[in-house]
Structures are given as structure tokens and as C-alpha cells.
Amino acid sequence: MPLRDDQAGMSCSFCKLDLSSGRQVAAGRGAMICNECVEISREILQDKMSEN
């Protein structure tokens, strides 16, 4: 799917990869996170919760 004009230059605040890599990005106040970083974060949190 081609990028829209308003998506040009958008990238994940964590891994710095942009939307042209095919990642989906969720935008918040001053930060964006891609679907892959969300999954990595979820796994880290899940591991930490299971340690307790």
C-alpha cells in the first residue's frame, strides 16, 4: 500500500524504522511506536510479570 502524503517521514520513536518498511505506527503525544516494538515491549512486560 503506498504511503499517504501525511505519512512521509513518520518513523518509530524506538527502532527509528519508517513506515516505508511496511510497519504500522501508532502515534501519541510526541512519540510513535511500530507494531514490532509493541510486540517486543509486550513480551518484556509479560516476562517481568511472570518473574513475580
Stockholm file with secondary structure:
# STOCKHOLM 1.0

chainA/1-52         MPLRDDQAGMSCSFCKLDLSSGRQVAAGRGAMICNECVEISREILQDKMSEN
#=GR chainA/1-52 SS CCCCGGGTTCBCTTTCCBGGGTCCEEECSSCEEEHHHHHHHHHHHHHHHHHC
#=GC SS_cons        CCCCGGGTTCBCTTTCCBGGGTCCEEECSSCEEEHHHHHHHHHHHHHHHHHC
//
